[in-house]
C-alpha cells in the first residue's frame, strides 16, 4: 500500500488551485497527485507556463522530493524566463533521479535551461549526459538532434585531443647506421666523401608518445552568409623512451624531443556560389618549443575556396603562406598550393584525393626545398566488425638543391599509409574510441635522412 499523504498537503493543493482560478475552495474539484501532474503537463503543452508553475509548486508543497514536479517546475520557470530558479529546480531533479529514464529527463531539461541562459557549451555537456542515459534509441536521437542544434548556435567551439601512441621513431632518427661527412670539407681534406657511423639520438629511437591539444574558437560576428572567428590553440607532446632506446642513447631522455605550440588566430568564412561554395581565410601567429627551448615563431595565412556541384562531390583548392622566424632553426619562407576532391560513391563509400606543391626560401640554402605530395583516402560506408574504417595512402618527393652532405643536393622519396578504426558500438557520453595504425618510409640519397616509422595511436572521436 502506498503511504498516505497528510491531509494538510492535499488541502494546500486545493487552496493553491483555488487562488489560481479565483473560485472558492469549496467549489474546486479535488485532484490527486497523478491527475495534477497530468494537468501541469497539459498546461505546458498548451503554452500556459504560469499555470504549470502553480501546479508544480502545489505538488512540491505536497512532496518536496517529487521528481516529476521538479521537472515540470524547471520547464515552466524556463518558459517564463526565470532562468536562475529554473536551474535550481533542474539541479534538484538531477539529484533525485535514479533510473536512466529519470536521469535522461533531468539532463535534458538542465540543457534546455542552460541553453536559454546562453550557456551553450555547458548545455552541450548535459546533452551528452542525456544521450548517455537515454533509455531507448528514439530518445537518444532526440538528445543528439538537440546537441547539434545547440552546437550550431554556440559561438564557442572547442575540441580536445589526447594522444597515447607507441612509436618506432619518436625523434625522426635515421634508419641507417652510417652516413657521409660534409662533402665540401671531406673532399678538401681527403679528396672524396668519408662515411661515418651514426650513434645515439642520430638513430631512430622507439618509445611512447604522450600528448594532447586544445583548439577553441569564438564566433564574434555572424550573418546568414559570413562568419568571423578568433581562435586559440595549445598543444604539447612528450615521450617515454623504450628500454632499447635507452641502451642506444643512454644520455637522452624523452623530454629532449618534447614539442609544444601556442597559436592565436583569426578566421573568416563566406558562403558563395548560391550556397554551393565557401571561401575561407585563416591567419595565425604561433610559437613552438622543442626540448623545452624556443624553436621558432611563425606567421601563417591560408585562403581556400570549396565548391560542391552536387551533394556527392566537393572540390577544394587554395594557398598556404608561412613566414618562420627561427630561434633554434633557420628563418624560412614557404608557400604551398593545395587542391582536393571528395567524392561519394554509389556504394556509399567516400573517396578523397589531394595534391599539393610547396616551395621554400631561406638565407641558409640547405633549408630550401621544393616538394610535391599526393594523398588519397577511402572511407568505408559499411562497418567492419562494428567499427567504421578509413584508409589513407600517399607519396611525396622533396628536393633540396643544396646540401652540406652531398654535392648534388638532397632528394627524399617518402611513402606513407594509415588505417583508422572507430568503434561506434563502444560509446561513453557520445564519444567513441579510435585506433590508428600508421607507417611511413623515407628513402634519401643521404643516409642520415633515411627514416622509417611505425606508430599506433589511441584516441577518441565524437559520435555526434
N, C-alpha and C positions, 0 to 999 in steps of 0.2 A: 504493500500500500504506500503511495507517495505521501510524504509528510505534508500535513495540512498547514496552510499559512495562517498566521494570526489574523483575526477579524479586522483589526485596525488598518492592516495593509490593504485589504480589499476595499475598505471604506475610503482610504486615501485615493485609490484609483477612481472610485466613483466620484469623489469630490473634485478631482482634477478634471475629469471629463465634463463635469457639470460646469466648471469655470470656463472650459473651452467653448462649450456650446451656448452658455448663458441661460440654461434651463435649470429649474430646481432639481436638487439631487434626487428627490423622491420620484421625479419623472423620468430619470435616466434608466436605460437598460443596463443591467449589470453584466459585465464581460469578464470571463475568466482570463487567465494569463495567455493561453494559446490564442484565444479569439482576439485579444488586444494586440498581440504580436502580428496577427494576420491583418488587423485593421491598420496598424502602423506601416506594414509593408505595402498595403494597397495605397495608403496616403503618399508614400514615397513615389510609387509608380505613377500616381496621378499628379505628381509635382507639387504636392502640398507638404513641403518640408516642415513648416511650422506645426501642423497637426501631428506629423510623425514624431517630431521632437517632444511634444507634450505627451504623446502616448508612451514613448520610450522612457521618459522621466517618470511616468506613473509606474511602469514596470520596474524601474530601478528603485523606486520607493518601496515597492513590494519585496524586491530581492536585488541587493547591490551586486550580486555575483551572476546576474542574468546575462550570459554571453551575448545572446541574440539582441537583447535590449541595448547593450553597449554598441553592437554593430549598427543597429538602426540609428542610435543616438549620434554616432560618429558621422554617418552618412547625412543625416538631417542637418547637423551643425555645419558640415562642409558645404551642403547646398545653400545654407543660409549665409555663407561667407564667414562663419565663426571658426576660423581655422585652428586657433590655439586650443580651445576646448575640444574641438573635433580630434585633434592629435592626442589629447589626454584620453578621450573615450576609446580611440583606436588602440592605444597602448594597453589599456585595461582589458580590452577584448583579446589582445595577443597573449597577455599573461594568463588569461583564463582558458585559452584554447588548449585542448589536449589531443584531439584526433586530427588527422590530416585535413579533413573537410573543414574543421573549425580553424585550423591554422591558415588554410588557404583563404578563407573568408576574411580573417583578421588581417592577413598580409595584404590582400587586395584593397581593402578599404584604407589601410595605412598608406599604401602607394597613392591612392586617389587623393587623400588629404595632402600628402607631401607635394604631389604634382600641382594641386590647386594653389599651394603656398609658394610655388616657384622653385621648390627644392627637387628638381627633376633627377639629379644624379642619385640622391637617396631613394627617390621613388623607384628608379630602375633596380636598385639593390633589393627593395621589398618585392618587386615584381619577380625577380629571380627566386626569392624565397617562396612566393606564391606558386611559381611553377614547380619548385621542388616538392611542395606538399599537395599539389593538385591531385584529387582522388581519382580522376579519370582523364583520358586524352582530350576530351572536349574542353574541360576546364583549363587544362594546361595550355591548349591552343589559345584560349582567351587571354591567359596571362602573357603568352608570347606576343600576341597581337597588341596588347596594351603596352608591352615593353617597347615594341618597335614604334608605336605611336609617340610615346614619351621621349624615346631616343631621338626621333626626328625633330622634336621641338626643343630639345635640350641644347642650350648654347655651349655647354661643356661636353666634350667628348674625350674620354681618357682610355688609354689602352696600357695594360701591364703585361709584360712577358717575363718568363723565368726560364733559365737555361740550366740544364744538368746534362752534360754531354761528354762521354768518353771520346777521346780524340787521339789519333795516332801521331799527330804532328801539331802540337799546340804552339810552337814557336816559329812555324814556317821554315823549318830547317831543311837541309839538303838530304836527299835520298842517297847521295853518293858519299863515299868516304875519301874522295880525292878531288881536287880542283887545280886550277892553274894560277900562278902568281900574276901580278900586274904585268901585262905583256910588255909595256914600254920599258919598265925597269929591268925585267928579266932579259929582254933582248939586248939592252945596252950592256948589262953585266955579263950575260952568259951566251948571247948570240941566238937564243931560242927560248920559247916559253918553258918554265920549270913547274912541274907538278909538285903539290904538297898535300899532306894528309889533313883531312878535316876532323876536328875533335870537339868535344864539349858541346856547347849550345849552338855550334855551327851545324850540328847534325840534328835530324828530326828527333824530338823528344815527345814521348807519349804522356798522357795524363788525363785529368778530369777537368772540364771547363765548368765553372760555376758563375752564373751571372744573371742579370736582369736589366730591364729597361722600362722607362715610363715615358709615354708621349701623351701630351694633352693639348687641346686647342680650345679657345674660347671664341665663339662666333659673335663678334661685337656689332655687326651690322648685316642685315639680310633683307633682300627684296625677293619678289617671285622669281627673278632670274639671276640674281647676283648674291654673293656671299663674301664677307671679309672676316678673316680669322687671325688671331695671334696665337702662336704655337710655342711650346716649350718641350724640350726633350732631354732626358738624362739616361745614360747607360753605363754599365760597368761590368766587366768580366775579369775573373782571375782564375788561377789554375792550381791544381794539386798534382805534383809530378808523380808518375808511377815509379815503382822500385827500379825498373830497368833504366828509366830516365835519370834517376839519382845516381846510378852507377856510371852512366855515360857522362853526365855533367855534375860531379859532386859539389861544385861550388855554386850551382844555380838553384834557384827556388822558383816556385810557381808565380809568385808576385813579381818576379823580374819581367814577366810577359803580360802582366795585367794591363788592360786597356780601358779607358773611360772617356766619355764625351759629354759635353753640355752644350745645348743649342737653344737659340731663341730666334723665332722666325715669324714671317707674315705670309698668309695665303689668300689668294683671290680666286673665285670661281664665277664663271658666267655661262649660263645655258644659251646656246645659239642654234642656228640651222633648224629653226622650227622645232626646237626641243629634241632634236636628234643628235646634237653635239654639245660639247662642253669645252670651254677654254679655261686653262688653269695657269696660274703663276705662283711660284713659291720662292721666297727669299729667306736665307738662313745664315746666321752668324754663329760660328761654333768654335769650341776649344777642345782639344784632345790631350790625353795624358797617356804615357807609356812607361811602365815600370815605376810609377809613382812620380815621374817628372813630366813637365810640359813637353808635348811633342810637336803640335802645330795648331795655329789658329787658321780659320778659313772663312771665306765669304762665298756663298753659293747661291746661284739663281737657276731656276728651271721654268721653262714655258712649254706647255703641251696643249695639243688640240686632239680631242677624241671625236669620232663620228660613227653613228650606228645607222647604216642604211636600212637595216631590218632588225627584228628582235633577236635574230640568231647570229648577228655579225657586228663586230666592233673594231674600228681602226683607231690607232693612237700614234701620234708622232710628235716630236719636239726636240728641244735642245737643253742641255745642261752646261752651265759655265761655272767654273770654280777658280778662286784665287787662294792659294795656300801660302801662309806665312810661317815658315818652318822655324822651330826652336831647336829641335834635335834632328831635323830633316831639311832638305833643300826647299827653297821657295819654288813653287810650281804653279803655272797657269795651265788650265785644261779646258777643253771644250769637247762635248760629245753630242752626236746626233743619234737619236733613238727612234725606232718605229716598231709597231707590233700589230698583230692581228689575233683577235679572239673569235673563234668560230664554234657555234653549237652545231653538232652533227645530228643526223636523223635518228641515230641510236640513243640520243640523249647525252652522249659523251661531249666533252669540250676540248677543243684543240687550241693551243697557243703557240704563236711563232713570234720571235723577237729578234731584231737585228740592230746592232749599234756599231758606231765607229767613233773612236776617240783619239785626240792628239794632245800632246802636252808640250809646254815650252818652259825652260829653266836656264838660269845662268850656269848651272852645273850640267854640262852636256850629257853626262851619263844618266841623268834623271829624266831625259826627254825620250818619249816613245810614241809610236803610233799603234793602235790596237783595233782589231775587228773582232766582234763576238756575235755568234749565232746561238740563240737559246730557244728550246722548244719545251712545251709542257702538254700533258694529256691527263684529263680528269675523267675518271670512270663514273658513269651515271649510276650503275648498279653496285651496291656494296659487295665486298668480298669478305665472307665470314663475319658479317656485321660491321665492317669498317669501310669508310669512304677512303678511296685510294687515288693518289695522283702521282704522276711520274714527271721527272724533269731530265733533260739531256741537253748538253751544249758543248761548244768548242770555241776557242779563242786563239788568236795569233797576235803576239806583241813583238814589235821590232824596235830595238834601240840602235840608232845609227852609231853611237859611240859607247864604248865600254872600257873601263880600266882593266878588264880581264882578257879582252880579245881584240885583235887588230881589226877584225871585220864586224865589230859590234856584237850585240847580243840578240838572239832570237829565241823566243819562248813559244812552244806549242802546248796548249792546255786543253784537256777534255774533262768534263765533269758530268756527274749524274746524281740523281737523288730520287727517293721514293718516300712518300709520306702517307701514313695510315692514321685516320682519325676515327676513334672508337665511339660511334654515336650511341651505342647501347649502354655505355658507361656514362652516366650523367650525374653531375652534382651541382646544384644551383645554376643549371643552364650552361655548364662547362663540360667539355669532353676532353679526355686525354689524347695526345697525339704522339707519334713516334716517327722520326725522320732518320733515314739511313742515307748518308751522303758519301761520295767518293770523288776524288779528283787526282789528276796526274799531269804534271808539267814537265815536259822534256825541253831542256835548254842546251844550247851549244856550250854552255859553261856549267861545269859540274856543280858548282855552288848553288845554282838555281834550279837544279832538278828537284822537284818536290812532289811527294806522294802523300795523300791524306785520306783517311777513312774516319768517319765520325758517326756517332749515334746520339741523337738529341731527343730529349723527352720534354714535352711542353703541354700546354692546354689551349683549347680554342673555344670560343663562344659558340653555343649551339643555336643561338638566335640573335 
